[in-house]
Amino acid sequence: MSVSLEWKKVKRTGFLPAFFGGGTLAAIVPIINMAVRPERYLNQQGSPVQILLDANWQMMAMLNVLLIVAGTCLLYHTEYADNAMQKLKSLPVRESSVFLGKAVLTILMSFFVLVIEAVAVAFCTFHWFGIEKGFFSELCRCFGYSLLLMLPCVILSLLISEACKNMWVSLGIGVVCVFTATMLPTTNFVLSLFPFAMPFQVFAGADVAKSMHYIYGAIAELAVCSLAQLLFVKVRRGFE
Amino acid sequence: MSLLTLVGVEVGKIRRSKILLILAAAAVILWIPSILNAELNFGMQAEGISPENNFFIQGFMGMAWFMFPASMVVGTVLLSQTERANKGILKMLALPVSTARLCIAKFVVLLSLAATQILMMTGMYYISAVISSGTQDYSFVLPPLFVLREISLIFLSAIPMIAFFWMLSVCIQTPVFSIGIGLASIVPSVLLINTKVWFAYPMSYPLFVITSEYGKLAANLDTAQVELIPWIPVATLIAILCLGISCLRFGQAERR
């Protein structure tokens, strides 16, 4: 119910074309990279998915995270811009359920973006490497992992957008967070658990135990962020 | 109204916007890793760069690659959205003020935000250089004239980029597109500085300039150097074109 409402709200805001465009842009990255210098990657050891993601994922993840930050800012900006939020608060709906609707919508769109990127990776593999047995299951595992690690980032940036009435503040905080994520050393496990840094992780090639740690970390962060959202709404109501 | 008065008015409007806090937070976060990893500056013999120069240039490269352009995108959002809420821009446009001059005044405010951020970075650089000098027992502090030259270069090279972002936010009414295009255009700049056509891409100018300075300071490193001839005319053209388009388009959507 509330997801379909959110869907209607974002219809004319450019939210959907923005995700489509961003996803396509990120999907072009590996294709261009392979087209320009195939000899650099064709001789590498490892599975095609692993080679492609190692070479291009940093840039693709950066585009994904920026897309999520901009998209979530917009989702709450439309509510705050003409004081729709005040009307929303007087309706018999819970603020948390609005948040949940927006979160589900953003996650669906992120899924869509990842599907576009997965298709691009599959195309690169098909065109330059040749598809081997077990390729699709590896691809699905990689992108499923990426989706899971993206969730804390989605929830946290939505929470930031909900907390800040002005769009530039939420965008500014989001951008500073993305910048921090690019500065963090990837070798340090605790620091790379920062929600905005997690989407930069690659599943392929990493050992399974380490990946499981990231998955547990993502689930824990999801729980903490959701709890923080519930608390935040309650506390803010108290001060209004 | 003169341009100076208008700029004063625009500065007054954003006084309570908390943008300076965000810019300051970025400056602080940028230098923390440099302080923590200060000892890494001593292992740069392969590049042939002195530790104090490396400390300076690595920090400013980090800024020029993402944080500085992204902050400017945030700045354009600030300038365009403060007045869209409650239709403040309609009242501004109803005044007997030239819209082009209003547009230029806002652009000047954006430039001053850029200058403020660079100055904050420089201030934080000196603080962190002093701290690192204390922890490493080696002077990381560079002479102010040299630092002033480098930061002026970054600022001047960023003007076409800022004009481009300003044009995006004036011409594209849907905020998600102007933000999205702005942020997405920053990401490829790291690839484009290695190509021959870097001068056609204003978003890569600050990073290119600081990278070429890095090449100058490091004896054994050969980075592409700035070639003034295609660059300066193209950059001027881009800046004038972007500003011209934004002056023409400013307020058009509201007047319809």
Interface residues (C-beta under 8 A of the other chain):
Chain A: T13 G14 F15 P17 A18 G21 G22 L25 M59 M62 L63 L66 L67 V69 A70 G71 C73 L74 H77 A81 D82 N166 M167 W168 V169 L171 G172 I173 V175 V176 V178 F179 T180 T182 M183 P185
Chain B: S17 K18 I19 I22 A25 A26 I29 L30 P33 G62 F66 M67 A70 S71 V73 V74 G75 V77 L78 Q81 T82 R84 A85 T174 P175 V176 F177 I179 G180 L183 A184 V187
